[in-house]
Every structure is written in structure tokens, then in C-alpha cells.
Amino acid sequence: MKSLREEHAEETRKAIIKAARHMFASKGYDVSSVDEIAMAAKVTSGALYHHFRNKRDIMRAVFEVMDVELADRVRAAAAGAKDAISHFQRSVHALLDLCQEQEIRSIVYQQAPRVLGWDEYRIADESIGVAGLVEELSNLRKEGKIGDYNNKLLASMFLALMNEAGFQMAANQKKSLRRECERIFQSFLKGLSGAG
């Protein structure tokens, strides 16, 4: 059980992340100041610096929270699918829908990669995304929908494909691009059905 002090610290951290997330989505990372984030979170600058070293550190926390939420929302959208292939198709469909949301597009696919740098962005994203994809691919293999491949490597490659779809859709909101991304996912999966 957490002490009152620990609970207060956790609530303070959540308030800072929530305020920063709103500010980064509405104003952008570059023009949002640490002092403004602290004020919006209703905490002192000292309290903010107790939890985060700098604004970049806050962006990493915002990105990680949003990445977990994104994975949870995709999982929820795919729940109840009758088989592994339907589950995968629902997951892809949900992810592409979510890529069109302004906050996700702006923070997850535009600002976070630039602010954190590709290596840090990729490490943080893989720690969240690969495990779920490994499970999804294992289920596809059990149903004979894909051949015998290294699950972790294949999951990393799928995650790269998903991220690239997100980056492309963040830059271009045309419906035709979304349809093309979905078609590529389906073709990629179909191509994996042969023996590995």
C-alpha cells in the first residue's frame, strides 16, 4: 500500500504529464515553457523539477503514457474477434483510425520523434509495442496464417511498418493514403503465409 506522500507524488507527476500533453498538442513543444506547464498543472517549478530534469524529460513521459494508451485502445478495438486474422485486421484498422486523431498525430508521430531523437523514440516504443505484436503473431502462427519466423524480429519489423504508416498519415491526412496503408498491411501479412 502506498503512503500518502507516495500517492501525492504520483498525482503531482500525473498532473504535470496531463498539463504538458495538453500544451504540446495545442501549442507545440517548442513554444511551451516549463513554467507554463507547472502553472497549468497547479504545481511549483520546484515540484516539477523534482519529477523531471527538463522539458525533454517531460516529453518522454508524455510520449510513453500516450504510447501505452494507444496500445490499449488498439487492443480494446480488436477484443472479441473470432480468430487471429480478424484480430489482426481489427488492430490495423484501429491503429490507422487513431493515427488520424490530432493529439496522437501531433505528439506521437511528429513532435516526440524530433524531440527525443530516433534511437530513444524507438527504444521507448519497442518496449511497449513489441510484446503485444509477438503475442498477435504467435496466435497467427498457431492458426496457420503465417509461416515459421523469428517472432521478435518479425514483431520489430511490423512495428516499424506501423510507425511508418503513422508518420506518413501524420504528414498527409488524405483518405486514399489511409486506405493504401491498410492494403499494404494486408498484403504484407498475406506474404508471410508461406513457409519461413
C-alpha positions as protocol buffer text, in pm:
chain_id: "A"
residue {
  index: 1
  type: MET
  ca { x: 0 y: 0 z: 0 }
}
residue {
  index: 2
  type: LYS
  ca { x: 130 y: 345 z: -96 }
}
residue {
  index: 3
  type: SER
  ca { x: 188 y: 611 z: 166 }
}
residue {
  index: 4
  type: LEU
  ca { x: 8 y: 947 z: 139 }
}
residue {
  index: 5
  type: ARG
  ca { x: 338 y: 1103 z: 34 }
}
residue {
  index: 6
  type: GLU
  ca { x: 382 y: 849 z: -247 }
}
residue {
  index: 7
  type: GLU
  ca { x: 22 y: 899 z: -361 }
}
residue {
  index: 8
  type: HIS
  ca { x: 70 y: 1277 z: -364 }
}
residue {
  index: 9
  type: ALA
  ca { x: 393 y: 1242 z: -564 }
}
residue {
  index: 10
  type: GLU
  ca { x: 218 y: 1017 z: -817 }
}
residue {
  index: 11
  type: GLU
  ca { x: -74 y: 1260 z: -852 }
}
residue {
  index: 12
  type: THR
  ca { x: 168 y: 1550 z: -899 }
}
residue {
  index: 13
  type: ARG
  ca { x: 354 y: 1362 z: -1173 }
}
residue {
  index: 14
  type: LYS
  ca { x: 25 y: 1274 z: -1348 }
}
residue {
  index: 15
  type: ALA
  ca { x: -89 y: 1638 z: -1331 }
}
residue {
  index: 16
  type: ILE
  ca { x: 236 y: 1756 z: -1490 }
}
residue {
  index: 17
  type: ILE
  ca { x: 211 y: 1498 z: -1770 }
}
residue {
  index: 18
  type: LYS
  ca { x: -155 y: 1586 z: -1834 }
}
residue {
  index: 19
  type: ALA
  ca { x: -82 y: 1959 z: -1848 }
}
residue {
  index: 20
  type: ALA
  ca { x: 219 y: 1910 z: -2075 }
}
residue {
  index: 21
  type: ARG
  ca { x: 26 y: 1679 z: -2304 }
}
residue {
  index: 22
  type: HIS
  ca { x: -248 y: 1938 z: -2350 }
}
residue {
  index: 23
  type: MET
  ca { x: 7 y: 2214 z: -2406 }
}
residue {
  index: 24
  type: PHE
  ca { x: 219 y: 2017 z: -2654 }
}
residue {
  index: 25
  type: ALA
  ca { x: -93 y: 1921 z: -2851 }
}
residue {
  index: 26
  type: SER
  ca { x: -240 y: 2272 z: -2857 }
}
residue {
  index: 27
  type: LYS
  ca { x: 68 y: 2498 z: -2870 }
}
residue {
  index: 28
  type: GLY
  ca { x: 354 y: 2268 z: -2958 }
}
residue {
  index: 29
  type: TYR
  ca { x: 661 y: 2156 z: -2766 }
}
residue {
  index: 30
  type: ASP
  ca { x: 888 y: 2437 z: -2883 }
}
residue {
  index: 31
  type: VAL
  ca { x: 674 y: 2724 z: -2754 }
}
residue {
  index: 32
  type: SER
  ca { x: 561 y: 2554 z: -2431 }
}
residue {
  index: 33
  type: SER
  ca { x: 775 y: 2653 z: -2133 }
}
residue {
  index: 34
  type: VAL
  ca { x: 841 y: 2454 z: -1817 }
}
residue {
  index: 35
  type: ASP
  ca { x: 698 y: 2739 z: -1610 }
}
residue {
  index: 36
  type: GLU
  ca { x: 374 y: 2734 z: -1814 }
}
residue {
  index: 37
  type: ILE
  ca { x: 347 y: 2357 z: -1771 }
}
residue {
  index: 38
  type: ALA
  ca { x: 396 y: 2391 z: -1393 }
}
residue {
  index: 39
  type: MET
  ca { x: 132 y: 2665 z: -1378 }
}
residue {
  index: 40
  type: ALA
  ca { x: -117 y: 2462 z: -1582 }
}
residue {
  index: 41
  type: ALA
  ca { x: -53 y: 2159 z: -1358 }
}
residue {
  index: 42
  type: LYS
  ca { x: -101 y: 2381 z: -1049 }
}
residue {
  index: 43
  type: VAL
  ca { x: 239 y: 2285 z: -907 }
}
residue {
  index: 44
  type: THR
  ca { x: 552 y: 2482 z: -830 }
}
residue {
  index: 45
  type: SER
  ca { x: 850 y: 2474 z: -1064 }
}
residue {
  index: 46
  type: GLY
  ca { x: 1041 y: 2306 z: -781 }
}
residue {
  index: 47
  type: ALA
  ca { x: 783 y: 2025 z: -765 }
}
residue {
  index: 48
  type: LEU
  ca { x: 805 y: 1984 z: -1142 }
}
residue {
  index: 49
  type: TYR
  ca { x: 1185 y: 1960 z: -1131 }
}
residue {
  index: 50
  type: HIS
  ca { x: 1157 y: 1703 z: -852 }
}
residue {
  index: 51
  type: HIS
  ca { x: 993 y: 1469 z: -1106 }
}
residue {
  index: 52
  type: PHE
  ca { x: 1155 y: 1579 z: -1433 }
}
residue {
  index: 53
  type: ARG
  ca { x: 1502 y: 1705 z: -1519 }
}
residue {
  index: 54
  type: ASN
  ca { x: 1385 y: 1922 z: -1810 }
}
residue {
  index: 55
  type: LYS
  ca { x: 1117 y: 1972 z: -2074 }
}
residue {
  index: 56
  type: ARG
  ca { x: 1259 y: 1692 z: -2289 }
}
residue {
  index: 57
  type: ASP
  ca { x: 1219 y: 1453 z: -1995 }
}
residue {
  index: 58
  type: ILE
  ca { x: 854 y: 1560 z: -1974 }
}
residue {
  index: 59
  type: MET
  ca { x: 806 y: 1490 z: -2345 }
}
residue {
  index: 60
  type: ARG
  ca { x: 941 y: 1138 z: -2297 }
}
residue {
  index: 61
  type: ALA
  ca { x: 691 y: 1078 z: -2016 }
}
residue {
  index: 62
  type: VAL
  ca { x: 403 y: 1220 z: -2224 }
}
residue {
  index: 63
  type: PHE
  ca { x: 502 y: 1000 z: -2519 }
}
residue {
  index: 64
  type: GLU
  ca { x: 527 y: 686 z: -2304 }
}
residue {
  index: 65
  type: VAL
  ca { x: 183 y: 747 z: -2150 }
}
residue {
  index: 66
  type: MET
  ca { x: 30 y: 808 z: -2492 }
}
residue {
  index: 67
  type: ASP
  ca { x: 203 y: 505 z: -2643 }
}
residue {
  index: 68
  type: VAL
  ca { x: 59 y: 280 z: -2369 }
}
residue {
  index: 69
  type: GLU
  ca { x: -287 y: 433 z: -2424 }
}
residue {
  index: 70
  type: LEU
  ca { x: -254 y: 380 z: -2799 }
}
residue {
  index: 71
  type: ALA
  ca { x: -167 y: 11 z: -2748 }
}
residue {
  index: 72
  type: ASP
  ca { x: -457 y: -29 z: -2502 }
}
residue {
  index: 73
  type: ARG
  ca { x: -704 y: 132 z: -2741 }
}
residue {
  index: 74
  type: VAL
  ca { x: -591 y: -88 z: -3030 }
}
residue {
  index: 75
  type: ARG
  ca { x: -620 y: -397 z: -2806 }
}
residue {
  index: 76
  type: ALA
  ca { x: -970 y: -295 z: -2694 }
}
residue {
  index: 77
  type: ALA
  ca { x: -1082 y: -237 z: -3054 }
}
residue {
  index: 78
  type: ALA
  ca { x: -965 y: -587 z: -3151 }
}
residue {
  index: 79
  type: ALA
  ca { x: -1118 y: -762 z: -2849 }
}
residue {
  index: 80
  type: GLY
  ca { x: -1384 y: -1017 z: -2929 }
}
residue {
  index: 81
  type: ALA
  ca { x: -1250 y: -1100 z: -3275 }
}
residue {
  index: 82
  type: LYS
  ca { x: -1346 y: -1453 z: -3379 }
}
residue {
  index: 83
  type: ASP
  ca { x: -994 y: -1555 z: -3488 }
}
residue {
  index: 84
  type: ALA
  ca { x: -634 y: -1431 z: -3507 }
}
residue {
  index: 85
  type: ILE
  ca { x: -664 y: -1290 z: -3858 }
}
residue {
  index: 86
  type: SER
  ca { x: -975 y: -1088 z: -3767 }
}
residue {
  index: 87
  type: HIS
  ca { x: -796 y: -970 z: -3453 }
}
residue {
  index: 88
  type: PHE
  ca { x: -501 y: -851 z: -3660 }
}
residue {
  index: 89
  type: GLN
  ca { x: -726 y: -677 z: -3915 }
}
residue {
  index: 90
  type: ARG
  ca { x: -920 y: -500 z: -3639 }
}
residue {
  index: 91
  type: SER
  ca { x: -592 y: -394 z: -3477 }
}
residue {
  index: 92
  type: VAL
  ca { x: -460 y: -244 z: -3801 }
}
residue {
  index: 93
  type: HIS
  ca { x: -791 y: -70 z: -3870 }
}
residue {
  index: 94
  type: ALA
  ca { x: -798 y: 78 z: -3518 }
}
residue {
  index: 95
  type: LEU
  ca { x: -437 y: 192 z: -3535 }
}
residue {
  index: 96
  type: LEU
  ca { x: -494 y: 373 z: -3863 }
}
residue {
  index: 97
  type: ASP
  ca { x: -806 y: 539 z: -3720 }
}
residue {
  index: 98
  type: LEU
  ca { x: -608 y: 654 z: -3415 }
}
residue {
  index: 99
  type: CYS
  ca { x: -329 y: 794 z: -3634 }
}
residue {
  index: 100
  type: GLN
  ca { x: -584 y: 1045 z: -3761 }
}
residue {
  index: 101
  type: GLU
  ca { x: -653 y: 1192 z: -3416 }
}
residue {
  index: 102
  type: GLN
  ca { x: -490 y: 1533 z: -3387 }
}
residue {
  index: 103
  type: GLU
  ca { x: -327 y: 1477 z: -3047 }
}
residue {
  index: 104
  type: ILE
  ca { x: -177 y: 1139 z: -3145 }
}
residue {
  index: 105
  type: ARG
  ca { x: -67 y: 1264 z: -3486 }
}
residue {
  index: 106
  type: SER
  ca { x: 99 y: 1571 z: -3339 }
}
residue {
  index: 107
  type: ILE
  ca { x: 270 y: 1426 z: -3032 }
}
residue {
  index: 108
  type: VAL
  ca { x: 334 y: 1057 z: -3107 }
}
residue {
  index: 109
  type: TYR
  ca { x: 423 y: 1084 z: -3475 }
}
residue {
  index: 110
  type: GLN
  ca { x: 557 y: 1438 z: -3520 }
}
residue {
  index: 111
  type: GLN
  ca { x: 689 y: 1602 z: -3204 }
}
residue {
  index: 112
  type: ALA
  ca { x: 817 y: 1308 z: -2995 }
}
residue {
  index: 113
  type: PRO
  ca { x: 1045 y: 1159 z: -3265 }
}
residue {
  index: 114
  type: ARG
  ca { x: 1200 y: 1501 z: -3329 }
}
residue {
  index: 115
  type: VAL
  ca { x: 1244 y: 1594 z: -2964 }
}
residue {
  index: 116
  type: LEU
  ca { x: 1364 y: 1256 z: -2834 }
}
residue {
  index: 117
  type: GLY
  ca { x: 1567 y: 1154 z: -3138 }
}
residue {
  index: 118
  type: TRP
  ca { x: 1514 y: 836 z: -3334 }
}
residue {
  index: 119
  type: ASP
  ca { x: 1712 y: 599 z: -3105 }
}
residue {
  index: 120
  type: GLU
  ca { x: 1534 y: 700 z: -2785 }
}
residue {
  index: 121
  type: TYR
  ca { x: 1195 y: 711 z: -2955 }
}
residue {
  index: 122
  type: ARG
  ca { x: 1245 y: 363 z: -3098 }
}
residue {
  index: 123
  type: ILE
  ca { x: 1363 y: 210 z: -2768 }
}
residue {
  index: 124
  type: ALA
  ca { x: 1067 y: 355 z: -2578 }
}
residue {
  index: 125
  type: ASP
  ca { x: 820 y: 249 z: -2848 }
}
residue {
  index: 126
  type: GLU
  ca { x: 959 y: -105 z: -2878 }
}
residue {
  index: 127
  type: SER
  ca { x: 939 y: -162 z: -2503 }
}
residue {
  index: 128
  type: ILE
  ca { x: 563 y: -109 z: -2531 }
}
residue {
  index: 129
  type: GLY
  ca { x: 475 y: -234 z: -2879 }
}
residue {
  index: 130
  type: VAL
  ca { x: 680 y: -548 z: -2941 }
}
residue {
  index: 131
  type: ALA
  ca { x: 530 y: -770 z: -2667 }
}
residue {
  index: 132
  type: GLY
  ca { x: 175 y: -726 z: -2796 }
}
residue {
  index: 133
  type: LEU
  ca { x: 283 y: -791 z: -3153 }
}
residue {
  index: 134
  type: VAL
  ca { x: 475 y: -1106 z: -3053 }
}
residue {
  index: 135
  type: GLU
  ca { x: 153 y: -1240 z: -2899 }
}
residue {
  index: 136
  type: GLU
  ca { x: -50 y: -1142 z: -3206 }
}
residue {
  index: 137
  type: LEU
  ca { x: 198 y: -1312 z: -3442 }
}
residue {
  index: 138
  type: SER
  ca { x: 213 y: -1625 z: -3221 }
}
residue {
  index: 139
  type: ASN
  ca { x: -165 y: -1656 z: -3249 }
}
residue {
  index: 140
  type: LEU
  ca { x: -148 y: -1613 z: -3627 }
}
residue {
  index: 141
  type: ARG
  ca { x: 113 y: -1890 z: -3646 }
}
residue {
  index: 142
  type: LYS
  ca { x: -95 y: -2123 z: -3427 }
}
residue {
  index: 143
  type: GLU
  ca { x: -384 y: -2082 z: -3671 }
}
residue {
  index: 144
  type: GLY
  ca { x: -152 y: -2147 z: -3966 }
}
residue {
  index: 145
  type: LYS
  ca { x: -190 y: -1796 z: -4108 }
}
residue {
  index: 146
  type: ILE
  ca { x: 185 y: -1720 z: -4118 }
}
residue {
  index: 147
  type: GLY
  ca { x: 497 y: -1929 z: -4165 }
}
residue {
  index: 148
  type: ASP
  ca { x: 767 y: -2003 z: -3909 }
}
residue {
  index: 149
  type: TYR
  ca { x: 959 y: -1680 z: -3845 }
}
residue {
  index: 150
  type: ASN
  ca { x: 1153 y: -1532 z: -3554 }
}
residue {
  index: 151
  type: ASN
  ca { x: 864 y: -1373 z: -3362 }
}
residue {
  index: 152
  type: LYS
  ca { x: 1064 y: -1093 z: -3200 }
}
residue {
  index: 153
  type: LEU
  ca { x: 1232 y: -991 z: -3526 }
}
residue {
  index: 154
  type: LEU
  ca { x: 903 y: -1007 z: -3714 }
}
residue {
  index: 155
  type: ALA
  ca { x: 729 y: -805 z: -3440 }
}
residue {
  index: 156
  type: SER
  ca { x: 1001 y: -536 z: -3463 }
}
residue {
  index: 157
  type: MET
  ca { x: 955 y: -522 z: -3841 }
}
residue {
  index: 158
  type: PHE
  ca { x: 577 y: -495 z: -3807 }
}
residue {
  index: 159
  type: LEU
  ca { x: 621 y: -217 z: -3551 }
}
residue {
  index: 160
  type: ALA
  ca { x: 846 y: -31 z: -3796 }
}
residue {
  index: 161
  type: LEU
  ca { x: 578 y: -71 z: -4065 }
}
residue {
  index: 162
  type: MET
  ca { x: 310 y: 57 z: -3824 }
}
residue {
  index: 163
  type: ASN
  ca { x: 525 y: 354 z: -3724 }
}
residue {
  index: 164
  type: GLU
  ca { x: 594 y: 444 z: -4084 }
}
residue {
  index: 165
  type: ALA
  ca { x: 221 y: 436 z: -4156 }
}
residue {
  index: 166
  type: GLY
  ca { x: 174 y: 672 z: -3860 }
}
residue {
  index: 167
  type: PHE
  ca { x: 447 y: 908 z: -3983 }
}
residue {
  index: 168
  type: GLN
  ca { x: 305 y: 912 z: -4336 }
}
residue {
  index: 169
  type: MET
  ca { x: -50 y: 974 z: -4214 }
}
residue {
  index: 170
  type: ALA
  ca { x: 67 y: 1246 z: -3975 }
}
residue {
  index: 171
  type: ALA
  ca { x: 215 y: 1429 z: -4272 }
}
residue {
  index: 172
  type: ASN
  ca { x: -74 y: 1364 z: -4510 }
}
residue {
  index: 173
  type: GLN
  ca { x: -435 y: 1321 z: -4400 }
}
residue {
  index: 174
  type: LYS
  ca { x: -575 y: 1203 z: -4735 }
}
residue {
  index: 175
  type: LYS
  ca { x: -825 y: 917 z: -4705 }
}
residue {
  index: 176
  type: SER
  ca { x: -663 y: 749 z: -5002 }
}
residue {
  index: 177
  type: LEU
  ca { x: -335 y: 722 z: -4807 }
}
residue {
  index: 178
  type: ARG
  ca { x: -511 y: 556 z: -4514 }
}
residue {
  index: 179
  type: ARG
  ca { x: -670 y: 300 z: -4750 }
}
residue {
  index: 180
  type: GLU
  ca { x: -335 y: 235 z: -4915 }
}
residue {
  index: 181
  type: CYS
  ca { x: -166 y: 180 z: -4576 }
}
residue {
  index: 182
  type: GLU
  ca { x: -431 y: -74 z: -4481 }
}
residue {
  index: 183
  type: ARG
  ca { x: -393 y: -251 z: -4816 }
}
residue {
  index: 184
  type: ILE
  ca { x: -15 y: -273 z: -4766 }
}
residue {
  index: 185
  type: PHE
  ca { x: -60 y: -423 z: -4418 }
}
residue {
  index: 186
  type: GLN
  ca { x: -292 y: -690 z: -4558 }
}
residue {
  index: 187
  type: SER
  ca { x: -53 y: -769 z: -4845 }
}
residue {
  index: 188
  type: PHE
  ca { x: 241 y: -789 z: -4607 }
}
residue {
  index: 189
  type: LEU
  ca { x: 54 y: -1034 z: -4385 }
}
residue {
  index: 190
  type: LYS
  ca { x: -56 y: -1241 z: -4684 }
}
residue {
  index: 191
  type: GLY
  ca { x: 306 y: -1264 z: -4798 }
}
residue {
  index: 192
  type: LEU
  ca { x: 403 y: -1418 z: -4463 }
}
residue {
  index: 193
  type: SER
  ca { x: 174 y: -1715 z: -4510 }
}
residue {
  index: 194
  type: GLY
  ca { x: 442 y: -1922 z: -4686 }
}
residue {
  index: 195
  type: ALA
  ca { x: 698 y: -2139 z: -4509 }
}
residue {
  index: 196
  type: GLY
  ca { x: 966 y: -1939 z: -4328 }
}
